[in-house]
Amino acid sequence: MLYAPKEEIYSRIKKLRHLMENASLDGAFFHYKVDYYYLSGTMQDALLFVPLDDEPILFVKRELSRAKRESPLERIVSIRSIKEIIHHIKPMKRIGMQLDVIPYNDVIKFRELVGDGEYINSSPLTRELRKVKSPFEINLMERAAAIQKMVYEYVPQVLEEGMTEIELGGILEAYAKALGHEGLLRVRSLNYEAYTWHILSGRTGSIVSQSDSPMGGLGLSPAFPVGASMKKIKRNEPILIDFGICYHGYQADQTRMFAIGSMPKIFADGYEACREILYSVLEKVLEGLTSRELFEYSKNLADKLGYGDYYLGYKPHKVRFLAHGIGIELSELPFIAATHDYIINDGAVFAIEPKMVFPKQGSCGIENTVYIENGRYRILTHTDENIIIV
């Protein structure tokens, strides 16, 4: 079992306090388990309180002994009820709380308990904090990517004509879990559900569904209308495999293309256009373009290459992002998107995924997880980028 080092956790707390001070917060509570895991090193059932001028306190409901073993924090307190925290905190005027994820009823109860101070959404602080990855985090993401590479290299051994998309996905997921994949990609979103992978073949690659992505897939039923389906995989059609891996909480995201027999020219050419867009955009990242400028540059390049009608989906289903940050959640900062306007700095990690969707025919694309380091980009997902023909 791998635990976050004490210096890693306290470095994060120190940076958080700087952001809290700039926001004039007296203290902040973290109910959302992804964030208190990031700040404490444990995901046991708990509540983290970080005062501006004192040691953080981790209030643990279950399970205390594991929390103490997993977290390097000095003050870890057992509680049976949330009411007990009042004995450990001082009155505050400006209080941070994760208002984007905590249920409204819980906010009301918390106000009754802690008092009628001014409650400020503290989630932007942790999202900003997590935008820059440490060497410890990069190491875990590299290990996730190494598992990913083995999964993609396993595909030709098991891919057969006539097997269903969901069957192939199940085989690959079992193999990935045997290598250490945790089987879960966390997303900070209400009502978002998906497998940790997409396998879309032929026409299912052009089906749009609930997810904010160029293609959604058919899924198995109206109750789960996204991703792989019972469609049988055929020869001479595109097979898009987008297989995310999570290792010790940290994720890597990657897409590669496969075909049995041959890849139709429309998809082979579209795939090469996607590769050109990916690497051209990465060069522009290093030149200092903002995320919105990068997105517009990619659209213009797709138009120039003759793929404007298919790039990132087809009308009216086009998406407005090219890349999303990734770490312990699938959609972290930074984004390359129409609605984001900032420069992507050193320390950022994002998954960039140019894709083409051809109506009623299928889709193609590539995705890599990329780390910006010392003014350069480094691809963490180093699986062979050529179309694999089985």
NORJONOR-V758440 format. One record per pair of residues at least 6 apart in sequence whose ideal C-beta (glycine too) atoms are under 6 Angstrom apart, sorted by sequence separation. I is the first residue (numbers start at 1). J is the second residue. D is the distance in Angstrom with one decimal. If there is no record, write none. Layout:
i: [I;I]
j: [J;J]
d: [D;D]
This chain:
i: [30;37;50;177;219;302;312;313;326;357;60;209;219;244;245;312;324;325;370;371;20;40;49;68;208;219;325;356;39;67;207;217;244;302;325;370;371;33;48;205;207;216;217;219;284;334;355;185;207;218;324;354;368;369;36;46;47;369;158;204;242;281;284;323;368;46;64;204;257;321;322;334;353;58;211;241;31;44;45;209;210;321;334;351;45;56;200;209;281;320;30;40;57;58;59;60;320;351;352;44;55;198;239;29;55;57;59;239;350;151;154;277;280;28;44;95;97;99;349;44;100;326;27;93;94;95;96;98;277;298;348;27;42;92;98;151;204;235;236;325;326;26;59;94;96;235;236;346;12;204;295;323;324;42;169;41;42;150;198;199;238;323;41;169;40;57;168;9;20;147;194;195;201;273;40;147;194;147;165;273;202;205;165;201;4;201;200;295;199;294;295;13;295;314;198;291;313;291;314;197;310;310;196;310;291;292;307;290;291;290;290;288;169;185;285;185;166;184;9;165;165;181;182;27;6;26;32;164;165;185;3;26;31;180;26;28;29;164;25;32;24;162;163;25;31;253;161;278;251;278;277;250;249;274;270;278;35;274;275;151;274;271;28;270;282;148;267;147;214;253;161;214;144;144;155;143;148;152;214;19;144;148;140;145;212;257;140;144;141;208;140;255;141;255;255;16;254;15;253;253;252;240;238;263;238;254;8;252;257;258;259;260;188;214;215;186;187;214;187;185;215;206;34;206;206;206;205;206;205;203;202;130;130;131;127;133;132;133;152;159;149;156;145;145;142;141;2;34;34]
j: [36;43;56;183;225;308;318;319;332;363;67;216;226;251;252;319;331;332;377;378;28;48;57;76;216;227;333;364;48;76;216;226;253;311;334;379;380;43;58;215;217;226;227;229;294;344;365;196;218;229;335;365;379;380;48;58;59;381;171;217;255;294;297;336;381;60;78;218;271;335;336;348;367;73;226;256;47;60;61;225;226;337;350;367;62;73;217;226;298;337;48;58;75;76;77;78;338;369;370;63;74;217;258;49;75;77;79;259;370;172;175;298;301;50;66;117;119;121;371;67;123;349;51;117;118;119;120;122;301;322;372;52;67;117;123;176;229;260;261;350;351;52;85;120;122;261;262;372;39;231;322;350;351;70;197;70;71;179;227;228;267;352;71;199;71;88;199;41;52;179;226;227;233;305;73;180;227;181;199;307;237;240;201;237;41;239;240;336;241;336;337;56;338;357;242;335;357;336;359;243;356;357;244;358;340;341;356;341;342;342;343;343;228;244;344;246;228;246;72;228;229;245;246;92;72;92;98;230;231;251;70;93;98;247;94;96;97;232;94;101;94;232;233;96;102;326;235;352;326;354;354;328;328;354;356;366;126;365;366;243;366;364;122;364;377;245;364;245;312;351;260;313;245;247;258;247;252;256;319;125;250;254;247;252;319;364;248;252;250;317;250;365;252;366;367;129;367;129;367;369;369;363;362;387;364;381;136;381;387;388;389;390;329;355;357;329;330;357;331;330;363;357;186;359;360;362;362;363;363;362;362;327;332;333;333;347;347;349;383;390;383;390;380;381;380;380;248;328;329]
d: [4.3;4.4;4.5;5.6;4.2;5.4;5.2;5.6;6.0;4.5;4.6;2.6;4.7;5.9;5.2;5.1;5.0;3.5;5.3;4.7;5.9;5.5;4.8;5.4;5.3;5.5;4.7;5.4;5.8;5.8;6.0;5.7;4.9;3.6;5.1;5.9;5.6;5.2;5.3;5.4;5.8;5.1;4.6;6.0;5.7;5.0;2.9;4.8;5.3;3.8;5.6;6.0;5.1;4.6;4.0;5.5;4.5;4.7;5.2;5.5;4.2;5.6;5.6;3.8;4.8;4.6;4.7;5.0;5.5;5.6;4.4;5.3;3.7;5.3;5.3;5.8;5.8;5.8;4.6;5.2;5.8;3.7;5.9;5.8;4.5;5.9;5.0;4.6;5.2;5.8;4.2;5.3;4.6;4.7;5.4;5.7;4.2;4.9;5.9;5.4;5.7;6.0;4.2;5.4;5.1;6.0;4.8;5.9;5.9;5.6;5.5;5.4;5.9;5.2;5.5;4.7;5.3;4.1;5.0;4.2;4.6;5.8;4.2;5.2;5.0;5.3;5.4;5.8;5.5;5.2;4.8;6.0;4.7;5.2;4.7;4.9;5.8;4.7;4.7;4.9;4.9;5.6;5.4;5.9;3.1;4.1;5.2;5.5;5.7;5.4;5.5;4.6;5.8;3.9;5.7;5.5;4.2;5.9;5.4;4.5;4.3;3.9;4.4;4.8;4.6;5.7;5.6;5.3;5.5;4.6;5.6;5.0;4.6;4.7;5.6;5.8;5.9;5.7;4.5;5.2;3.9;5.4;5.8;5.8;3.9;4.7;4.7;5.3;5.4;4.7;5.6;5.9;5.3;5.4;4.1;5.8;5.0;5.0;5.3;4.2;4.4;5.7;4.7;5.6;4.1;4.7;5.7;5.2;5.8;5.9;5.7;5.6;4.6;4.8;5.3;5.7;4.4;5.8;5.3;3.8;5.4;5.1;4.4;5.2;3.6;3.8;4.9;5.1;5.5;5.7;5.8;5.8;5.8;5.7;5.4;2.9;5.3;5.6;5.1;4.7;5.5;5.4;5.7;4.6;5.2;5.6;5.4;5.7;5.4;5.3;4.3;6.0;5.0;4.3;4.1;5.9;4.6;5.0;5.6;5.7;5.0;4.5;4.4;4.7;4.9;4.5;4.3;5.0;5.1;3.9;5.3;3.8;4.5;3.9;6.0;5.0;5.4;5.5;5.6;4.5;5.8;5.4;5.8;4.1;6.0;5.7;5.2;4.0;4.9;4.6;3.9;5.6;5.5;5.7;3.6;5.8;5.5;5.7;6.0;5.4;4.8;5.6;4.6;5.3;5.4;4.1;5.1;5.7;4.8;4.8;5.5;5.0;5.3;4.8;5.3;5.1;4.7;5.0;5.8;4.9;4.8;5.5;5.7;5.6;5.8;5.7;4.0;6.0;3.5;5.9;5.2;5.7;5.7;4.3;5.6;5.7;3.5;5.1;4.6;5.1;4.7;4.9;4.7;4.8;5.8;5.8;5.4;5.6;5.9]
